[in-house]
Amino acid sequence: MKVHVFNNEDAASLAAAMMVCAQVLAKPDALIALEKAEDLQSTYQKLLALYKAGSLALHDTKFFNAVEYCQIEPEKSQGELLQADFLRQTDCPQENFYNFAYRENDFIRAAADYEQKIQESGSLDLAIITVADDGSILLNQPAPYILNDCHFTKALRNSSIQPTINPAIEQIPGLTMGMGTLMRAHMIILPAYGKDKAPAVANLVRGQIDPSCPASFLQLHSCVILLLDEAAAALI
């Protein structure tokens, strides 16, 4: 695990965008997992700026949405927001973006089919994710055990749950890549910002590996790069 601390989010997100750009330049047909999250928005904005400047082409790159909510209106889905805010403004073809079948009734089958699609496509070259303030990774939340592959879950509300979800809903049904899905990626880039993330970041970096903090399992990955501002790095 490599940890880089920057003065602020702007500097850290620029570094993240440059790493993604380097991956695509090295392998234009890379397979990349994306999470729709507040801490990643500035990275996507900088990637978009690189594309508009002519420094990045995404027409051969394939993207997999890492987490989705079930039975949500399409315009509020995580996949739609990722495309609207980022991918649809680039040369990435629509057919190169993959998402869970979140409108289906059989969520367990939808998760299994998505895992199979990822495996059939080949190993993920890169995953761009963040950590929630409770140590969750995607919708892999603190629990007595972790699940390896893509799966259906009912997630408790935390900092990773998007504000588009009805705040009256306590448990949000969702589909998520499992920790094993992420651990099979060749590289994981994880930006995290703000003092509220500091305890989770500390547990991620040097805490006991335990399902009560799913992020701690990233210690076992051979290539995780944390890009932090000073506030998020305060406890490490």
C-alpha positions, 0 to 999 in steps of 0.5 A, spaced: 500 500 500 502 506 498 499 513 501 500 520 498 498 526 502 497 532 499 495 539 501 488 539 499 483 535 495 484 539 488 492 536 488 490 529 490 484 529 485 489 531 480 494 526 482 488 521 481 486 523 474 493 523 472 494 515 474 488 514 471 490 517 464 497 513 465 493 507 465 489 508 459 495 511 455 499 504 457 493 500 455 487 503 451 482 497 452 483 497 460 477 495 464 476 500 469 471 500 475 468 506 477 464 508 483 459 514 484 461 518 490 462 525 492 470 524 494 471 522 487 467 527 483 473 532 483 477 526 479 472 525 474 472 533 473 479 533 472 479 527 467 474 530 463 478 536 463 484 532 460 479 529 455 477 536 453 484 538 452 486 532 448 490 528 453 485 522 454 481 518 449 476 513 452 473 510 446 477 503 447 476 503 455 471 499 458 467 501 465 464 497 470 459 501 475 461 498 482 455 500 486 447 501 484 441 502 488 435 497 486 429 499 483 430 506 483 428 511 477 433 510 471 435 518 471 437 517 479 441 511 478 448 511 480 450 509 473 446 514 469 449 519 474 456 517 472 455 517 465 451 524 465 457 527 469 463 524 466 463 518 461 457 521 456 461 527 455 467 523 452 468 519 446 467 513 451 461 509 447 455 507 450 456 500 449 463 500 453 459 502 460 456 496 464 451 496 470 448 492 474 441 490 472 438 494 477 431 494 475 430 486 475 426 483 480 431 477 481 437 481 485 441 475 486 441 473 479 443 480 477 449 480 482 451 473 479 450 475 472 454 482 473 460 478 476 460 473 471 460 479 466 466 482 469 470 475 469 468 474 462 471 480 460 478 479 464 481 482 470 479 489 472 485 493 470 483 499 475 478 500 480 477 507 482 473 507 489 473 511 496 472 509 503 466 511 507 466 514 514 464 507 517 470 503 513 465 501 508 467 500 501 462 501 496 456 497 499 460 492 503 459 495 510 461 493 517 458 486 518 460 479 521 463 477 515 464 479 508 462 477 501 467 475 496 463 477 489 458 481 487 452 481 491 445 484 493 445 487 500 440 492 504 445 497 506 444 502 512 445 509 511 452 512 511 456 517 508 457 513 501 449 513 500 447 518 495 443 524 497 438 522 491 436 516 495 429 518 500 432 520 507 426 516 510 429 509 507 433 506 513 436 500 509 437 501 502 437 495 497 443 495 493 447 491 488 455 492 489 461 489 487 464 484 493 471 485 496 473 479 492 471 483 486 475 489 488 481 485 490 482 481 483 483 488 480 490 489 478 490 496 481 486 500 486 486 508 487 482 510 493 482 518 494 479 520 501 478 527 503 476 531 510 476 529 517 470 525 518 474 520 513 480 520 518 478 514 523 476 510 517 483 511 513 487 509 519 483 503 520 484 502 512 492 503 513 494 500 520 488 497 523 486 490 524 484 486 518 476 484 520 469 485 517 467 490 522 472 495 517 471 492 510 476 497 508 482 493 512 482 488 507 485 492 502 491 491 506 492 485 503 492 487 496 498 488 492 497 495 489 493 500 493 494 507 492 491 512 497 490 519 495 489 523 501 488 530 504 491 532 510 485 532 514 483 525 512 491 523 513 491 526 520 490 519 524 496 515 520 
